[in-house]
Amino acid sequence: MFGTAIVTAFLLSGCMAVEENPLNVNTARGVPENVSAVEAIPEDFGDDPLNLGKNGSTLCTAQPPIGYQEFTVLIHNELLSTFTVDDVRLESAEDLSLLKAEISTANRDGHHKTQDGEEGAGHGTHSAEAAPAESESEEPVKAGPVEPVPATGYGITTHEYVNLVVSVSIAEGTESGTAQGITVDYSTDGQEFTNTHPLVLTMDRESCS
């Protein structure tokens, strides 16, 4: 029970009288109320903790023969919490489909990290490149970029740089498509965020005008 406990002294006398403790001897000190109800205040990360709404760009490209194009966005987690990617999708897409979204580790310049720890080719903040054709050569090759992993479920740790790579294709039966950005749902400690990176995309089958 909270509040101040009062100890009473029972003094025996001829008439068995009971008196309160006049000198407050052995009385418990005051205890603040509702101590057990104090809860930690969630950290205020703002509306866009991964700064996805900044540094947008506009890209136009022809769809490669392989059937899709890869677009890369560099993300840096500057905060002292890990943010888990929950979903990735194209924003306001028209005749464009997101085939897959993956994450690979990078450095501050957007370079992929390689299997042996060296830095591979740089992407910059944004890039568009065709997926490489499968090699039939059995000759050993140098260590390449660390294999990307699915974006959904990936935890971007404190101060980590990652490349978010999305594979985009034009819908069948159409000659071109557009999207107004890449939207990412992510969360940390029960807090959820949805932000759109303003990477405006235009893809044509033949050429980009």
C-alpha positions in Angstrom: 0.0 0.0 0.0 1.4 3.4 -0.9 1.3 6.5 1.2 2.9 7.0 4.6 2.7 4.2 7.0 2.0 5.2 10.6 3.3 3.0 13.4 1.3 3.1 16.6 2.6 2.3 20.0 0.6 0.4 22.4 1.5 1.6 25.9 0.3 -0.5 28.8 -1.1 1.3 31.7 -3.4 0.6 34.4 -6.3 1.2 32.1 -4.8 -0.3 29.0 -4.9 3.0 27.2 -3.7 3.3 23.6 -1.7 6.4 22.4 -0.4 7.4 19.0 3.3 7.6 18.5 3.8 11.3 19.5 7.5 11.4 18.5 7.1 9.6 15.2 9.6 7.0 16.3 10.2 4.1 13.9 7.8 5.6 11.3 8.4 4.7 7.7 9.5 7.7 5.5 7.1 8.9 2.8 7.0 6.8 -0.4 6.1 8.5 -3.7 2.8 7.4 -5.0 2.5 5.2 -8.1 6.2 4.3 -8.3 5.4 1.0 -9.9 3.3 2.7 -12.6 6.2 4.8 -14.0 6.8 3.8 -17.6 9.7 4.6 -20.0 8.8 7.3 -22.5 9.3 6.1 -26.1 12.0 7.9 -27.9 10.8 10.4 -30.4 12.3 9.4 -33.8 10.3 12.0 -35.8 8.2 11.2 -38.8 11.0 9.9 -41.1 13.8 8.4 -39.0 15.6 6.9 -42.0 15.3 10.1 -44.0 13.7 8.3 -46.9 11.9 11.4 -48.0 15.1 13.2 -48.9 17.4 13.3 -51.9 14.9 12.3 -54.5 15.6 11.9 -58.1 14.0 11.3 -61.5 15.1 8.4 -63.7 14.1 7.2 -67.1 15.3 4.0 -68.7 14.5 1.4 -71.3 13.7 -2.0 -70.0 16.6 -4.4 -70.6 16.1 -7.7 -72.6 16.2 -9.7 -69.4 12.8 -8.2 -68.6 13.4 -6.0 -65.6 15.5 -3.2 -64.2 17.2 -2.8 -60.9 17.1 0.5 -59.1 19.2 1.2 -56.0 18.6 3.5 -53.1 21.3 4.1 -50.4 19.9 4.1 -46.8 21.8 5.2 -43.7 20.5 4.5 -40.2 21.9 7.4 -38.1 20.0 6.6 -34.9 20.7 4.4 -31.9 18.0 1.8 -32.8 17.6 -1.0 -35.2 14.8 -0.5 -37.8 13.2 -3.6 -39.3 11.9 -3.4 -42.9 8.3 -4.6 -43.0 7.3 -4.0 -46.6 8.5 -2.3 -49.8 6.3 -1.2 -52.7 6.1 1.2 -55.6 4.2 4.4 -54.9 1.4 5.3 -57.3 2.6 2.8 -59.9 1.1 2.7 -63.4 1.9 -0.3 -65.5 5.0 -1.0 -63.4 5.4 -4.1 -61.2 7.8 -4.6 -58.3 9.2 -8.1 -58.8 11.4 -8.2 -55.7 13.1 -5.9 -53.1 16.5 -6.9 -51.6 19.1 -5.3 -49.3 22.9 -5.6 -49.5 25.4 -3.9 -47.2 27.2 -0.8 -48.4 29.5 1.9 -47.2 28.7 5.6 -47.0 29.4 6.1 -50.7 27.0 3.4 -51.7 29.6 0.8 -52.6 28.7 -2.8 -52.1 30.7 -4.7 -49.5 32.4 -7.8 -51.0 32.8 -11.3 -49.6 36.4 -10.6 -48.6 35.6 -7.3 -47.0 36.8 -5.2 -49.9 34.6 -2.5 -51.5 33.1 -3.3 -54.9 31.7 -1.0 -57.5 29.8 2.0 -56.3 26.2 2.7 -57.1 25.9 6.3 -55.7 22.7 7.3 -54.1 20.5 6.2 -57.0 21.2 3.9 -60.0 19.6 1.8 -62.5 21.3 -1.3 -64.0 20.2 -4.4 -65.7 20.5 -7.7 -63.8 23.6 -9.5 -64.9 23.3 -12.5 -67.2 24.1 -15.9 -65.7 27.7 -16.9 -66.5 28.3 -20.4 -67.9 32.0 -20.3 -67.1 33.2 -22.6 -64.4 36.4 -20.7 -63.8 36.8 -19.3 -60.3 35.9 -15.6 -60.0 37.0 -12.9 -57.5 34.9 -12.3 -54.5 31.9 -10.2 -55.5 29.4 -8.3 -53.5 27.9 -9.9 -50.5 24.8 -11.8 -51.6 21.7 -9.6 -51.2 18.9 -10.8 -48.9 15.1 -10.1 -49.0 14.4 -6.6 -47.7 11.3 -7.7 -45.7 12.5 -8.6 -42.2 15.9 -7.1 -42.5 17.1 -5.1 -39.5 19.1 -2.0 -40.3 21.3 -1.5 -37.3 22.8 1.6 -35.8 25.0 3.6 -38.2 24.6 0.9 -40.9 24.6 1.8 -44.6 22.6 -0.5 -46.9 21.5 -0.5 -50.6 17.8 -1.1 -51.1 17.6 -2.7 -54.5 14.2 -3.0 -56.2 13.6 -5.0 -59.4 11.0 -3.4 -61.6 9.3 -4.6 -64.7 6.8 -3.1 -67.2 3.4 -4.7 -67.1 2.6 -7.1 -70.0 0.7 -5.6 -72.9 2.0 -2.1 -72.2 4.9 -0.1 -73.7 5.8 2.0 -70.7 5.2 2.5 -67.0 5.7 5.0 -64.2 6.0 5.2 -60.4 6.2 8.2 -58.1 8.6 6.6 -55.6 9.5 3.7 -53.4 7.5 3.3 -50.2 9.0 1.5 -47.2 7.2 0.3 -44.1 9.5 -0.2 -41.1 9.4 -0.4 -37.4 11.3 -0.3 -34.1 10.2 -1.0 -30.5 6.6 -1.1 -31.4 6.7 2.1 -33.4 5.7 1.9 -37.1 6.7 4.3 -39.9 5.8 4.6 -43.6 7.9 6.8 -45.8 8.3 7.2 -49.5 11.6 7.8 -51.2 10.8 10.3 -54.1 12.6 8.3 -56.8 10.3 9.0 -59.8 10.6 6.2 -62.3 9.8 6.0 -66.0 10.4 2.8 -68.0 9.9 2.2 -71.7 10.3 -1.0 -73.7 12.3 0.5 -76.6 13.8 3.8 -75.5 13.5 6.5 -73.0 12.5 10.0 -74.3 
